[in-house]
Amino acid sequence: MMAIKSHHCCFSFIFLLLPLLLQLHSVKGDLQLNYYAQSCPNAEEIIKQQVIKLYNKHGNTAVSWVRNLFHDCMVKSCDASLLLETVNGIESEQKSDRSFGMRNFKYVKTIKDALEQECPGTVSCADIVSLSARDGIVLLGGPRIEMKTGRKDSKKSYLSEVENTIPNHNDSMELVLSRFQSIGIDTQGIVALLGAHSVGRVHCVNLVHRLYPTVDPTLDPDYAEYLKGRCPTPDPDPEAVLYSRNDRETPMILDNMYYKNLLKHKGLLVIDQQLTSDPTTSPFVEKMAADNGYFHDQFARAVLLLSENNPLTGDEGEVRKDCRYVNSE
């Protein structure tokens, strides 16, 4: 009888423990801070040092890393599907018109090669996308963001879905808000994310419709004349180096000058200027224009939400050996 009770007690204990064990297994499959602490302890430092080295040689890489995060994570998942090239039935997302002007993909390989030398087959390209953006933001004068890792890489590309998920520069504010809200980013987070337009540049192809045949009445007249000087023809060559900086005052600093410019009717893109005219977003524009710390706080929060959109974890994806191609079976 004692043996039966003892056996029943052990069985009950295991039964009670089972949900906890399942929960722990589930947590292990999720993103976590310092995911590579055991498998590749220097992973995050290697990425950081490579990002710094590339920034010192090519300052615009920092802007590219931020844009990569946006274009990768908005489409389906933060899974490095953006980095896949067209080969073996895969059509690259980079072929989309929404990817116009994106560059520096070749330097992702530089970062990946450094990681492969240290820890072969360990660090995913999806984590490289997220962590390089994090470190690039710091180099641009933005906030330091503590990011979790453990993302896996997609074996698929989603070219057909890019236009349905990445907002266009001349979309309505309603559509832009709905796209971001669909992945859990609220209005003030969306306004903060668009503050990434504080850095980098825009090709004249995306500007001339505000200048020709007539100037957009929401543009400051003097600013419009400056833009016409940058974009002197209504039919610019997409292959030519014809562009304007997003922010003339602090073009490579991620700061609230972007919002100050919007309030002066110096928004570069239609979507930028709409932030001040839409009643749901304009209060946040004014608040961010007045307080750079508030902008940085909201930007950090929104970037974190973006970086954790529907990641592949555990056995859902793979760790690509080369970020441009899925692993051969």
Order of alpha helices (4+ residues) and beta strands (2+ residues): alpha-alpha-alpha-alpha-alpha-alpha-alpha-alpha-beta-alpha-beta-alpha-alpha-alpha-alpha
